[in-house]
Amino acid sequence: MYLSPTTEDPPVVLSTHGLTKDFKNLRAVDNLNLTIRRGDVFGFLGPNGAGKTRL
């Protein structure tokens, strides 16, 4: 992670609050709160066909 010379947090590049995703009768994501800042590394892990791309 890049550490800037100041004490400020890097800017937020993606955030979700209360994200829920349903596929017919299956709740794939339930109330996800997520904040990703510049310089963070983040990934979704899961089996093929689990719906990672749709999120």
Secondary structure, DSSP 8 states (H G I E B T S, - for coil): ----SSSS---EEEEEEEEEEEETTEEEEEEEEEEEETT--------TTSSTTT-
